[in-house]
């Protein structure tokens, strides 16, 4: 769309492409803080989310819907094994 108005060389300038680079950096950082949430009753991993490990010291626990139990149960944070 930008190429239509500015031309190909101007659309590839670092000023316009800097926004996409910052988004790439944010997604890479968020993968480092990725955690897995496990159902308290059936022990299945249902959700993945991010956590700021510098600010949040304790393990997270949310009451979320489990599609295998078919009810809202507490989901606790567990380690991701790679």
PDB file of N, CA, C and O in Angstrom:
ATOM      1  N   UNK A   1       0.826  -1.187   0.000  1.00  0.00           N
ATOM      2  CA  UNK A   1       0.000   0.000   0.000  1.00  0.00           C
ATOM      3  C   UNK A   1       0.870   1.250   0.000  1.00  0.00           C
ATOM      4  O   UNK A   1       0.576   2.214  -0.707  1.00  0.00           O
ATOM      5  N   UNK A   2       1.951   1.236   0.800  1.00  0.00           N
ATOM      6  CA  UNK A   2       2.829   2.396   0.873  1.00  0.00           C
ATOM      7  C   UNK A   2       3.561   2.579  -0.449  1.00  0.00           C
ATOM      8  O   UNK A   2       3.794   3.707  -0.884  1.00  0.00           O
ATOM      9  N   UNK A   3       3.926   1.464  -1.092  1.00  0.00           N
ATOM     10  CA  UNK A   3       4.640   1.530  -2.358  1.00  0.00           C
ATOM     11  C   UNK A   3       3.814   2.251  -3.429  1.00  0.00           C
ATOM     12  O   UNK A   3       4.377   2.892  -4.317  1.00  0.00           O
ATOM     13  N   UNK A   4       2.538   2.154  -3.353  1.00  0.00           N
ATOM     14  CA  UNK A   4       1.657   2.774  -4.335  1.00  0.00           C
ATOM     15  C   UNK A   4       1.802   4.300  -4.296  1.00  0.00           C
ATOM     16  O   UNK A   4       1.732   4.954  -5.337  1.00  0.00           O
ATOM     17  N   UNK A   5       2.004   4.868  -3.106  1.00  0.00           N
ATOM     18  CA  UNK A   5       2.085   6.312  -2.959  1.00  0.00           C
ATOM     19  C   UNK A   5       3.518   6.826  -3.031  1.00  0.00           C
ATOM     20  O   UNK A   5       3.764   7.878  -3.621  1.00  0.00           O
ATOM     21  N   UNK A   6       4.482   6.091  -2.432  1.00  0.00           N
ATOM     22  CA  UNK A   6       5.836   6.603  -2.331  1.00  0.00           C
ATOM     23  C   UNK A   6       6.786   6.069  -3.395  1.00  0.00           C
ATOM     24  O   UNK A   6       7.729   6.760  -3.780  1.00  0.00           O
ATOM     25  N   UNK A   7       6.557   4.877  -3.865  1.00  0.00           N
ATOM     26  CA  UNK A   7       7.510   4.222  -4.751  1.00  0.00           C
ATOM     27  C   UNK A   7       8.257   3.159  -3.960  1.00  0.00           C
ATOM     28  O   UNK A   7       8.265   3.184  -2.729  1.00  0.00           O
ATOM     29  N   UNK A   8       8.884   2.224  -4.666  1.00  0.00           N
ATOM     30  CA  UNK A   8       9.479   1.065  -4.007  1.00  0.00           C
ATOM     31  C   UNK A   8      10.678   1.434  -3.134  1.00  0.00           C
ATOM     32  O   UNK A   8      10.794   0.925  -2.019  1.00  0.00           O
ATOM     33  N   UNK A   9      11.575   2.307  -3.611  1.00  0.00           N
ATOM     34  CA  UNK A   9      12.777   2.641  -2.841  1.00  0.00           C
ATOM     35  C   UNK A   9      12.429   3.405  -1.566  1.00  0.00           C
ATOM     36  O   UNK A   9      13.020   3.149  -0.517  1.00  0.00           O
ATOM     37  N   UNK A  10      11.504   4.313  -1.637  1.00  0.00           N
ATOM     38  CA  UNK A  10      11.127   5.093  -0.461  1.00  0.00           C
ATOM     39  C   UNK A  10      10.369   4.239   0.556  1.00  0.00           C
ATOM     40  O   UNK A  10      10.460   4.488   1.758  1.00  0.00           O
ATOM     41  N   UNK A  11       9.629   3.248   0.093  1.00  0.00           N
ATOM     42  CA  UNK A  11       8.874   2.382   1.002  1.00  0.00           C
ATOM     43  C   UNK A  11       9.798   1.472   1.797  1.00  0.00           C
ATOM     44  O   UNK A  11       9.434   1.023   2.884  1.00  0.00           O
ATOM     45  N   UNK A  12      10.987   1.193   1.273  1.00  0.00           N
ATOM     46  CA  UNK A  12      11.941   0.326   1.966  1.00  0.00           C
ATOM     47  C   UNK A  12      12.894   1.109   2.856  1.00  0.00           C
ATOM     48  O   UNK A  12      13.869   0.538   3.343  1.00  0.00           O
ATOM     49  N   UNK A  13      12.654   2.371   3.081  1.00  0.00           N
ATOM     50  CA  UNK A  13      13.534   3.196   3.903  1.00  0.00           C
ATOM     51  C   UNK A  13      13.495   2.726   5.356  1.00  0.00           C
ATOM     52  O   UNK A  13      12.495   2.159   5.794  1.00  0.00           O
ATOM     53  N   UNK A  14      14.579   2.958   6.110  1.00  0.00           N
ATOM     54  CA  UNK A  14      14.620   2.501   7.505  1.00  0.00           C
ATOM     55  C   UNK A  14      13.608   3.196   8.401  1.00  0.00           C
ATOM     56  O   UNK A  14      13.255   2.665   9.454  1.00  0.00           O
ATOM     57  N   UNK A  15      13.139   4.364   8.011  1.00  0.00           N
ATOM     58  CA  UNK A  15      12.159   5.078   8.830  1.00  0.00           C
ATOM     59  C   UNK A  15      10.845   4.307   8.862  1.00  0.00           C
ATOM     60  O   UNK A  15      10.234   4.173   9.922  1.00  0.00           O
ATOM     61  N   UNK A  16      10.405   3.801   7.719  1.00  0.00           N
ATOM     62  CA  UNK A  16       9.137   3.086   7.663  1.00  0.00           C
ATOM     63  C   UNK A  16       9.261   1.652   8.173  1.00  0.00           C
ATOM     64  O   UNK A  16       8.292   1.109   8.703  1.00  0.00           O
ATOM     65  N   UNK A  17      10.426   1.027   8.026  1.00  0.00           N
ATOM     66  CA  UNK A  17      10.571  -0.373   8.429  1.00  0.00           C
ATOM     67  C   UNK A  17      10.944  -0.536   9.894  1.00  0.00           C
ATOM     68  O   UNK A  17      10.967  -1.664  10.385  1.00  0.00           O
ATOM     69  N   UNK A  18      11.236   0.543  10.611  1.00  0.00           N
ATOM     70  CA  UNK A  18      11.656   0.430  12.003  1.00  0.00           C
ATOM     71  C   UNK A  18      10.533  -0.101  12.894  1.00  0.00           C
ATOM     72  O   UNK A  18      10.809  -0.748  13.905  1.00  0.00           O
ATOM     73  N   UNK A  19       9.283   0.158  12.544  1.00  0.00           N
ATOM     74  CA  UNK A  19       8.167  -0.338  13.347  1.00  0.00           C
ATOM     75  C   UNK A  19       8.068  -1.841  13.329  1.00  0.00           C
ATOM     76  O   UNK A  19       7.761  -2.448  14.355  1.00  0.00           O
ATOM     77  N   UNK A  20       8.318  -2.458  12.195  1.00  0.00           N
ATOM     78  CA  UNK A  20       8.227  -3.911  12.102  1.00  0.00           C
ATOM     79  C   UNK A  20       9.371  -4.586  12.841  1.00  0.00           C
ATOM     80  O   UNK A  20       9.194  -5.679  13.377  1.00  0.00           O
ATOM     81  N   UNK A  21      10.554  -3.951  12.881  1.00  0.00           N
ATOM     82  CA  UNK A  21      11.682  -4.529  13.601  1.00  0.00           C
ATOM     83  C   UNK A  21      11.432  -4.539  15.099  1.00  0.00           C
ATOM     84  O   UNK A  21      11.802  -5.494  15.783  1.00  0.00           O
ATOM     85  N   UNK A  22      10.808  -3.490  15.615  1.00  0.00           N
ATOM     86  CA  UNK A  22      10.535  -3.451  17.049  1.00  0.00           C
ATOM     87  C   UNK A  22       9.517  -4.515  17.445  1.00  0.00           C
ATOM     88  O   UNK A  22       9.580  -5.051  18.552  1.00  0.00           O
ATOM     89  N   UNK A  23       8.572  -4.827  16.545  1.00  0.00           N
ATOM     90  CA  UNK A  23       7.603  -5.882  16.830  1.00  0.00           C
ATOM     91  C   UNK A  23       8.286  -7.237  16.887  1.00  0.00           C
ATOM     92  O   UNK A  23       7.928  -8.078  17.713  1.00  0.00           O
ATOM     93  N   UNK A  24       9.279  -7.462  16.006  1.00  0.00           N
ATOM     94  CA  UNK A  24      10.019  -8.719  16.012  1.00  0.00           C
ATOM     95  C   UNK A  24      10.772  -8.890  17.319  1.00  0.00           C
ATOM     96  O   UNK A  24      10.816  -9.992  17.865  1.00  0.00           O
ATOM     97  N   UNK A  25      11.367  -7.818  17.829  1.00  0.00           N
ATOM     98  CA  UNK A  25      12.100  -7.890  19.086  1.00  0.00           C
ATOM     99  C   UNK A  25      11.164  -8.207  20.242  1.00  0.00           C
ATOM    100  O   UNK A  25      11.532  -8.965  21.139  1.00  0.00           O
ATOM    101  N   UNK A  26       9.969  -7.645  20.239  1.00  0.00           N
ATOM    102  CA  UNK A  26       9.018  -7.894  21.312  1.00  0.00           C
ATOM    103  C   UNK A  26       8.569  -9.343  21.325  1.00  0.00           C
ATOM    104  O   UNK A  26       8.418  -9.921  22.401  1.00  0.00           O
ATOM    105  N   UNK A  27       8.351  -9.950  20.163  1.00  0.00           N
ATOM    106  CA  UNK A  27       7.909 -11.341  20.143  1.00  0.00           C
ATOM    107  C   UNK A  27       9.022 -12.263  20.595  1.00  0.00           C
ATOM    108  O   UNK A  27       8.743 -13.265  21.254  1.00  0.00           O
ATOM    109  N   UNK A  28      10.273 -11.968  20.269  1.00  0.00           N
ATOM    110  CA  UNK A  28      11.376 -12.798  20.728  1.00  0.00           C
ATOM    111  C   UNK A  28      11.540 -12.709  22.234  1.00  0.00           C
ATOM    112  O   UNK A  28      11.833 -13.710  22.887  1.00  0.00           O
ATOM    113  N   UNK A  29      11.354 -11.515  22.794  1.00  0.00           N
ATOM    114  CA  UNK A  29      11.464 -11.363  24.237  1.00  0.00           C
ATOM    115  C   UNK A  29      10.332 -12.092  24.938  1.00  0.00           C
ATOM    116  O   UNK A  29      10.544 -12.673  26.003  1.00  0.00           O
ATOM    117  N   UNK A  30       9.141 -12.074  24.370  1.00  0.00           N
ATOM    118  CA  UNK A  30       8.006 -12.700  25.023  1.00  0.00           C
ATOM    119  C   UNK A  30       8.138 -14.225  25.039  1.00  0.00           C
ATOM    120  O   UNK A  30       7.571 -14.878  25.914  1.00  0.00           O
ATOM    121  N   UNK A  31       8.874 -14.799  24.090  1.00  0.00           N
ATOM    122  CA  UNK A  31       9.063 -16.244  24.081  1.00  0.00           C
ATOM    123  C   UNK A  31       9.953 -16.683  25.231  1.00  0.00           C
ATOM    124  O   UNK A  31       9.828 -17.815  25.697  1.00  0.00           O
ATOM    125  N   UNK A  32      10.857 -15.811  25.708  1.00  0.00           N
ATOM    126  CA  UNK A  32      11.717 -16.150  26.828  1.00  0.00           C
ATOM    127  C   UNK A  32      10.926 -16.276  28.119  1.00  0.00           C
ATOM    128  O   UNK A  32      11.294 -17.063  28.991  1.00  0.00           O
ATOM    129  N   UNK A  33       9.849 -15.517  28.258  1.00  0.00           N
ATOM    130  CA  UNK A  33       9.050 -15.501  29.472  1.00  0.00           C
ATOM    131  C   UNK A  33       7.793 -16.352  29.352  1.00  0.00           C
ATOM    132  O   UNK A  33       6.849 -16.168  30.121  1.00  0.00           O
ATOM    133  N   UNK A  34       7.766 -17.272  28.409  1.00  0.00           N
ATOM    134  CA  UNK A  34       6.588 -18.096  28.167  1.00  0.00           C
ATOM    135  C   UNK A  34       6.419 -19.115  29.287  1.00  0.00           C
ATOM    136  O   UNK A  34       7.379 -19.776  29.683  1.00  0.00           O
ATOM    137  N   UNK A  35       5.194 -19.240  29.797  1.00  0.00           N
ATOM    138  CA  UNK A  35       4.882 -20.231  30.832  1.00  0.00           C
ATOM    139  C   UNK A  35       3.670 -21.045  30.399  1.00  0.00           C
ATOM    140  O   UNK A  35       2.898 -20.634  29.533  1.00  0.00           O
ATOM    141  N   UNK A  36       3.525 -22.203  31.022  1.00  0.00           N
ATOM    142  CA  UNK A  36       2.431 -23.122  30.699  1.00  0.00           C
ATOM    143  C   UNK A  36       1.515 -23.200  31.913  1.00  0.00           C
ATOM    144  O   UNK A  36       1.984 -23.247  33.050  1.00  0.00           O
ATOM    145  N   UNK A  37       0.205 -23.213  31.670  1.00  0.00           N
ATOM    146  CA  UNK A  37      -0.770 -23.338  32.750  1.00  0.00           C
ATOM    147  C   UNK A  37      -1.393 -24.722  32.697  1.00  0.00           C
ATOM    148  O   UNK A  37      -1.830 -25.177  31.640  1.00  0.00           O
ATOM    149  N   UNK A  38      -1.432 -25.397  33.856  1.00  0.00           N
ATOM    150  CA  UNK A  38      -1.900 -26.778  33.950  1.00  0.00           C
ATOM    151  C   UNK A  38      -3.145 -26.832  34.825  1.00  0.00           C
ATOM    152  O   UNK A  38      -3.212 -26.183  35.868  1.00  0.00           O
ATOM    153  N   UNK A  39      -4.133 -27.618  34.387  1.00  0.00           N
ATOM    154  CA  UNK A  39      -5.385 -27.748  35.123  1.00  0.00           C
ATOM    155  C   UNK A  39      -5.132 -28.417  36.470  1.00  0.00           C
ATOM    156  O   UNK A  39      -4.329 -29.345  36.570  1.00  0.00           O
ATOM    157  N   UNK A  40      -5.818 -27.942  37.499  1.00  0.00           N
ATOM    158  CA  UNK A  40      -5.641 -28.496  38.833  1.00  0.00           C
ATOM    159  C   UNK A  40      -6.311 -29.842  39.027  1.00  0.00           C
ATOM    160  O   UNK A  40      -5.861 -30.626  39.863  1.00  0.00           O
ATOM    161  N   UNK A  41      -7.369 -30.139  38.289  1.00  0.00           N
ATOM    162  CA  UNK A  41      -8.086 -31.395  38.517  1.00  0.00           C
ATOM    163  C   UNK A  41      -7.652 -32.508  37.565  1.00  0.00           C
ATOM    164  O   UNK A  41      -7.416 -33.629  38.015  1.00  0.00           O
ATOM    165  N   UNK A  42      -7.540 -32.235  36.262  1.00  0.00           N
ATOM    166  CA  UNK A  42      -7.180 -33.307  35.315  1.00  0.00           C
ATOM    167  C   UNK A  42      -5.696 -33.309  34.965  1.00  0.00           C
ATOM    168  O   UNK A  42      -5.231 -34.233  34.297  1.00  0.00           O
ATOM    169  N   UNK A  43      -4.936 -32.292  35.402  1.00  0.00           N
ATOM    170  CA  UNK A  43      -3.487 -32.189  35.203  1.00  0.00           C
ATOM    171  C   UNK A  43      -3.073 -32.074  33.739  1.00  0.00           C
ATOM    172  O   UNK A  43      -1.973 -32.500  33.386  1.00  0.00           O
ATOM    173  N   UNK A  44      -3.915 -31.513  32.881  1.00  0.00           N
ATOM    174  CA  UNK A  44      -3.567 -31.310  31.472  1.00  0.00           C
ATOM    175  C   UNK A  44      -3.178 -29.855  31.242  1.00  0.00           C
ATOM    176  O   UNK A  44      -3.722 -28.947  31.871  1.00  0.00           O
ATOM    177  N   UNK A  45      -2.231 -29.647  30.335  1.00  0.00           N
ATOM    178  CA  UNK A  45      -1.804 -28.289  29.986  1.00  0.00           C
ATOM    179  C   UNK A  45      -2.755 -27.721  28.950  1.00  0.00           C
ATOM    180  O   UNK A  45      -2.861 -28.244  27.841  1.00  0.00           O
ATOM    181  N   UNK A  46      -3.445 -26.653  29.312  1.00  0.00           N
ATOM    182  CA  UNK A  46      -4.455 -26.071  28.437  1.00  0.00           C
ATOM    183  C   UNK A  46      -4.053 -24.721  27.870  1.00  0.00           C
ATOM    184  O   UNK A  46      -4.454 -24.387  26.755  1.00  0.00           O
ATOM    185  N   UNK A  47      -3.277 -23.940  28.595  1.00  0.00           N
ATOM    186  CA  UNK A  47      -3.008 -22.559  28.214  1.00  0.00           C
ATOM    187  C   UNK A  47      -1.516 -22.257  28.295  1.00  0.00           C
ATOM    188  O   UNK A  47      -0.789 -22.838  29.100  1.00  0.00           O
ATOM    189  N   UNK A  48      -1.076 -21.329  27.436  1.00  0.00           N
ATOM    190  CA  UNK A  48       0.256 -20.759  27.483  1.00  0.00           C
ATOM    191  C   UNK A  48       0.114 -19.254  27.603  1.00  0.00           C
ATOM    192  O   UNK A  48      -0.765 -18.661  26.976  1.00  0.00           O
ATOM    193  N   UNK A  49       0.972 -18.628  28.404  1.00  0.00           N
ATOM    194  CA  UNK A  49       0.915 -17.192  28.583  1.00  0.00           C
ATOM    195  C   UNK A  49       2.305 -16.665  28.896  1.00  0.00           C
ATOM    196  O   UNK A  49       3.250 -17.446  29.014  1.00  0.00           O
ATOM    197  N   UNK A  50       2.442 -15.354  29.032  1.00  0.00           N
ATOM    198  CA  UNK A  50       3.719 -14.711  29.340  1.00  0.00           C
ATOM    199  C   UNK A  50       3.695 -14.185  30.761  1.00  0.00           C
ATOM    200  O   UNK A  50       2.637 -13.915  31.329  1.00  0.00           O
ATOM    201  N   UNK A  51       4.912 -14.044  31.333  1.00  0.00           N
ATOM    202  CA  UNK A  51       5.032 -13.498  32.670  1.00  0.00           C
ATOM    203  C   UNK A  51       6.319 -12.708  32.748  1.00  0.00           C
ATOM    204  O   UNK A  51       7.349 -13.163  32.251  1.00  0.00           O
ATOM    205  N   UNK A  52       6.287 -11.551  33.351  1.00  0.00           N
ATOM    206  CA  UNK A  52       7.489 -10.769  33.592  1.00  0.00           C
ATOM    207  C   UNK A  52       8.150 -11.328  34.845  1.00  0.00           C
ATOM    208  O   UNK A  52       7.676 -11.088  35.955  1.00  0.00           O
ATOM    209  N   UNK A  53       9.238 -12.068  34.676  1.00  0.00           N
ATOM    210  CA  UNK A  53       9.861 -12.766  35.793  1.00  0.00           C
ATOM    211  C   UNK A  53      10.560 -11.825  36.756  1.00  0.00           C
ATOM    212  O   UNK A  53      10.814 -12.195  37.902  1.00  0.00           O
ATOM    213  N   UNK A  54      10.878 -10.608  36.312  1.00  0.00           N
ATOM    214  CA  UNK A  54      11.520  -9.641  37.203  1.00  0.00           C
ATOM    215  C   UNK A  54      10.518  -9.018  38.167  1.00  0.00           C
ATOM    216  O   UNK A  54      10.853  -8.749  39.321  1.00  0.00           O
ATOM    217  N   UNK A  55       9.286  -8.787  37.699  1.00  0.00           N
ATOM    218  CA  UNK A  55       8.280  -8.119  38.530  1.00  0.00           C
ATOM    219  C   UNK A  55       7.405  -9.094  39.304  1.00  0.00           C
ATOM    220  O   UNK A  55       7.009  -8.804  40.433  1.00  0.00           O
ATOM    221  N   UNK A  56       7.095 -10.252  38.712  1.00  0.00           N
ATOM    222  CA  UNK A  56       6.205 -11.224  39.342  1.00  0.00           C
ATOM    223  C   UNK A  56       7.061 -12.386  39.846  1.00  0.00           C
ATOM    224  O   UNK A  56       7.575 -13.174  39.052  1.00  0.00           O
ATOM    225  N   UNK A  57       7.210 -12.489  41.159  1.00  0.00           N
ATOM    226  CA  UNK A  57       8.093 -13.500  41.744  1.00  0.00           C
ATOM    227  C   UNK A  57       7.347 -14.807  41.975  1.00  0.00           C
ATOM    228  O   UNK A  57       7.901 -15.883  41.751  1.00  0.00           O
ATOM    229  N   UNK A  58       6.111 -14.726  42.415  1.00  0.00           N
ATOM    230  CA  UNK A  58       5.360 -15.938  42.744  1.00  0.00           C
ATOM    231  C   UNK A  58       4.835 -16.627  41.491  1.00  0.00           C
ATOM    232  O   UNK A  58       4.797 -16.023  40.419  1.00  0.00           O
ATOM    233  N   UNK A  59       4.432 -17.886  41.619  1.00  0.00           N
ATOM    234  CA  UNK A  59       3.855 -18.612  40.491  1.00  0.00           C
ATOM    235  C   UNK A  59       2.420 -18.156  40.281  1.00  0.00           C
ATOM    236  O   UNK A  59       1.690 -17.873  41.231  1.00  0.00           O
ATOM    237  N   UNK A  60       2.032 -18.093  39.007  1.00  0.00           N
ATOM    238  CA  UNK A  60       0.692 -17.621  38.668  1.00  0.00           C
ATOM    239  C   UNK A  60      -0.333 -18.726  38.834  1.00  0.00           C
ATOM    240  O   UNK A  60      -0.039 -19.906  38.641  1.00  0.00           O
ATOM    241  N   UNK A  61      -1.534 -18.325  39.193  1.00  0.00           N
ATOM    242  CA  UNK A  61      -2.666 -19.249  39.272  1.00  0.00           C
ATOM    243  C   UNK A  61      -3.918 -18.495  38.849  1.00  0.00           C
ATOM    244  O   UNK A  61      -4.241 -17.447  39.408  1.00  0.00           O
ATOM    245  N   UNK A  62      -4.617 -19.032  37.863  1.00  0.00           N
ATOM    246  CA  UNK A  62      -5.842 -18.427  37.364  1.00  0.00           C
ATOM    247  C   UNK A  62      -6.957 -19.453  37.394  1.00  0.00           C
ATOM    248  O   UNK A  62      -6.711 -20.657  37.317  1.00  0.00           O
ATOM    249  N   UNK A  63      -8.187 -18.969  37.506  1.00  0.00           N
ATOM    250  CA  UNK A  63      -9.343 -19.843  37.366  1.00  0.00           C
ATOM    251  C   UNK A  63      -9.804 -19.738  35.924  1.00  0.00           C
ATOM    252  O   UNK A  63     -10.361 -18.718  35.517  1.00  0.00           O
ATOM    253  N   UNK A  64      -9.571 -20.801  35.144  1.00  0.00           N
ATOM    254  CA  UNK A  64      -9.859 -20.790  33.712  1.00  0.00           C
ATOM    255  C   UNK A  64     -10.690 -22.003  33.338  1.00  0.00           C
ATOM    256  O   UNK A  64     -10.806 -22.950  34.116  1.00  0.00           O
ATOM    257  N   UNK A  65     -11.271 -21.971  32.137  1.00  0.00           N
ATOM    258  CA  UNK A  65     -12.112 -23.063  31.666  1.00  0.00           C
ATOM    259  C   UNK A  65     -11.246 -24.181  31.109  1.00  0.00           C
ATOM    260  O   UNK A  65     -10.373 -23.935  30.277  1.00  0.00           O
ATOM    261  N   UNK A  66     -11.480 -25.408  31.560  1.00  0.00           N
ATOM    262  CA  UNK A  66     -10.782 -26.587  31.057  1.00  0.00           C
ATOM    263  C   UNK A  66     -11.714 -27.297  30.081  1.00  0.00           C
ATOM    264  O   UNK A  66     -12.835 -27.659  30.438  1.00  0.00           O
ATOM    265  N   UNK A  67     -11.247 -27.497  28.844  1.00  0.00           N
ATOM    266  CA  UNK A  67     -12.125 -28.105  27.843  1.00  0.00           C
ATOM    267  C   UNK A  67     -12.276 -29.607  28.049  1.00  0.00           C
ATOM    268  O   UNK A  67     -13.186 -30.210  27.481  1.00  0.00           O
ATOM    269  N   UNK A  68     -11.403 -30.231  28.851  1.00  0.00           N
ATOM    270  CA  UNK A  68     -11.561 -31.660  29.124  1.00  0.00           C
ATOM    271  C   UNK A  68     -12.460 -31.892  30.341  1.00  0.00           C
ATOM    272  O   UNK A  68     -13.261 -32.826  30.350  1.00  0.00           O
ATOM    273  N   UNK A  69     -12.331 -31.058  31.354  1.00  0.00           N
ATOM    274  CA  UNK A  69     -13.201 -31.161  32.537  1.00  0.00           C
ATOM    275  C   UNK A  69     -14.578 -30.530  32.281  1.00  0.00           C
ATOM    276  O   UNK A  69     -15.552 -30.871  32.952  1.00  0.00           O
ATOM    277  N   UNK A  70     -14.653 -29.627  31.327  1.00  0.00           N
ATOM    278  CA  UNK A  70     -15.869 -28.896  30.976  1.00  0.00           C
ATOM    279  C   UNK A  70     -16.390 -28.033  32.132  1.00  0.00           C
ATOM    280  O   UNK A  70     -17.596 -27.918  32.350  1.00  0.00           O
ATOM    281  N   UNK A  71     -15.437 -27.426  32.872  1.00  0.00           N
ATOM    282  CA  UNK A  71     -15.808 -26.511  33.950  1.00  0.00           C
ATOM    283  C   UNK A  71     -14.622 -25.593  34.251  1.00  0.00           C
ATOM    284  O   UNK A  71     -13.511 -25.823  33.772  1.00  0.00           O
ATOM    285  N   UNK A  72     -14.866 -24.568  35.037  1.00  0.00           N
ATOM    286  CA  UNK A  72     -13.812 -23.650  35.442  1.00  0.00           C
ATOM    287  C   UNK A  72     -13.053 -24.259  36.612  1.00  0.00           C
ATOM    288  O   UNK A  72     -13.642 -24.595  37.640  1.00  0.00           O
ATOM    289  N   UNK A  73     -11.743 -24.399  36.450  1.00  0.00           N
ATOM    290  CA  UNK A  73     -10.894 -24.983  37.488  1.00  0.00           C
ATOM    291  C   UNK A  73      -9.664 -24.108  37.660  1.00  0.00           C
ATOM    292  O   UNK A  73      -9.333 -23.336  36.760  1.00  0.00           O
ATOM    293  N   UNK A  74      -8.976 -24.209  38.798  1.00  0.00           N
ATOM    294  CA  UNK A  74      -7.730 -23.442  38.953  1.00  0.00           C
ATOM    295  C   UNK A  74      -6.630 -24.017  38.064  1.00  0.00           C
ATOM    296  O   UNK A  74      -6.409 -25.228  38.041  1.00  0.00           O
ATOM    297  N   UNK A  75      -5.953 -23.151  37.342  1.00  0.00           N
ATOM    298  CA  UNK A  75      -4.834 -23.534  36.488  1.00  0.00           C
ATOM    299  C   UNK A  75      -3.566 -22.913  37.067  1.00  0.00           C
ATOM    300  O   UNK A  75      -3.510 -21.703  37.289  1.00  0.00           O
ATOM    301  N   UNK A  76      -2.547 -23.740  37.311  1.00  0.00           N
ATOM    302  CA  UNK A  76      -1.307 -23.283  37.924  1.00  0.00           C
ATOM    303  C   UNK A  76      -0.168 -23.305  36.920  1.00  0.00           C
ATOM    304  O   UNK A  76      -0.175 -24.064  35.950  1.00  0.00           O
ATOM    305  N   UNK A  77       0.800 -22.457  37.182  1.00  0.00           N
ATOM    306  CA  UNK A  77       1.973 -22.369  36.321  1.00  0.00           C
ATOM    307  C   UNK A  77       2.897 -23.558  36.528  1.00  0.00           C
ATOM    308  O   UNK A  77       3.160 -23.957  37.662  1.00  0.00           O
ATOM    309  N   UNK A  78       3.393 -24.129  35.421  1.00  0.00           N
ATOM    310  CA  UNK A  78       4.367 -25.227  35.483  1.00  0.00           C
ATOM    311  C   UNK A  78       5.512 -24.892  34.526  1.00  0.00           C
ATOM    312  O   UNK A  78       5.391 -24.004  33.682  1.00  0.00           O
ATOM    313  N   UNK A  79       6.613 -25.611  34.670  1.00  0.00           N
ATOM    314  CA  UNK A  79       7.772 -25.403  33.812  1.00  0.00           C
ATOM    315  C   UNK A  79       7.507 -25.939  32.421  1.00  0.00           C
ATOM    316  O   UNK A  79       6.765 -26.905  32.242  1.00  0.00           O
ATOM    317  N   UNK A  80       8.124 -25.301  31.437  1.00  0.00           N
ATOM    318  CA  UNK A  80       8.068 -25.789  30.060  1.00  0.00           C
ATOM    319  C   UNK A  80       9.324 -26.601  29.824  1.00  0.00           C
ATOM    320  O   UNK A  80      10.432 -26.078  29.943  1.00  0.00           O
ATOM    321  N   UNK A  81       9.169 -27.860  29.494  1.00  0.00           N
ATOM    322  CA  UNK A  81      10.326 -28.703  29.198  1.00  0.00           C
ATOM    323  C   UNK A  81      10.574 -28.667  27.703  1.00  0.00           C
ATOM    324  O   UNK A  81       9.686 -28.959  26.902  1.00  0.00           O
ATOM    325  N   UNK A  82      11.790 -28.305  27.339  1.00  0.00           N
ATOM    326  CA  UNK A  82      12.103 -28.181  25.913  1.00  0.00           C
ATOM    327  C   UNK A  82      12.953 -29.319  25.432  1.00  0.00           C
ATOM    328  O   UNK A  82      13.307 -29.369  24.254  1.00  0.00           O
TER     329      UNK A  82
END
